[in-house]
Amino acid sequence: MSKIFGRIEKNSVEEIRFSFCEWNGKEYVDVRVWIKEDPEEGRKEIPTRKGIRFNAELLPEFIKILRKMDKKMGGEGED
């Protein structure tokens, strides 16, 4: 079972989902592109292969790197 923490609309058909999931008794972070549901076109929400899943213990390091990237791009990230 997974818990979605956020979504970013990539385009009219896809979104990026940020979630935690559990598999084989371990927690993982999943950042994945999903195809959005559109009943008029007969399209259901489905995950794609585009994404990354990693052990939740690595999340602090992942966030640290994203902050560095944000700072480099002119954001307010920390060192």
C-alpha positions in Angstrom: 0.0 0.0 0.0 1.3 3.5 -0.8 0.5 7.0 0.5 0.7 9.9 -2.0 2.3 13.0 -0.5 2.2 15.2 -3.6 1.6 15.5 -7.3 3.0 17.8 -10.0 1.2 18.1 -13.3 3.7 17.3 -16.0 1.3 17.9 -18.9 -2.3 17.2 -19.8 -1.8 13.4 -19.7 0.9 12.8 -17.1 1.7 13.8 -13.5 4.6 13.1 -11.2 3.6 11.5 -7.9 5.6 11.5 -4.7 4.8 8.6 -2.4 5.9 6.2 0.3 5.3 2.5 -0.1 6.1 -0.6 1.7 7.4 -3.8 0.0 8.8 -6.9 1.7 8.6 -5.1 5.1 10.7 -2.1 4.0 9.7 1.5 3.3 10.5 3.1 0.0 10.2 6.5 -1.5 8.7 6.5 -5.0 8.8 9.4 -7.4 7.1 8.3 -10.6 5.3 9.5 -13.7 1.7 8.4 -13.9 -0.7 8.6 -16.8 -3.8 10.4 -15.6 -7.2 8.9 -15.8 -9.6 10.2 -18.5 -12.9 8.3 -18.7 -13.8 10.1 -21.9 -10.8 8.6 -23.6 -11.0 5.3 -21.7 -7.7 6.0 -20.0 -7.1 4.8 -16.4 -4.5 6.0 -13.9 -1.4 3.8 -14.4 2.2 4.1 -13.3 4.9 4.3 -15.9 8.4 2.9 -15.8 9.6 6.5 -15.7 10.6 7.1 -12.1 12.8 6.1 -9.2 12.1 4.0 -6.1 14.7 3.9 -3.3 15.0 2.9 0.4 13.3 5.6 2.6 16.5 5.7 4.7 18.1 7.6 1.8 15.5 10.3 1.8 17.5 12.8 3.9 20.5 12.6 1.4 18.1 12.8 -1.5 16.6 16.0 -0.1 20.0 17.5 0.6 21.0 17.0 -3.0 17.7 18.5 -4.3 18.4 21.6 -2.1 21.8 21.9 -3.6 20.3 21.7 -7.1 17.6 24.3 -6.1 20.3 26.7 -4.8 22.3 26.3 -8.0 19.1 27.2 -10.0 18.6 30.4 -8.0 16.2 29.0 -5.4 16.5 29.2 -1.6 18.1 25.8 -1.0 20.5 25.2 1.9 24.1 24.2 1.7 
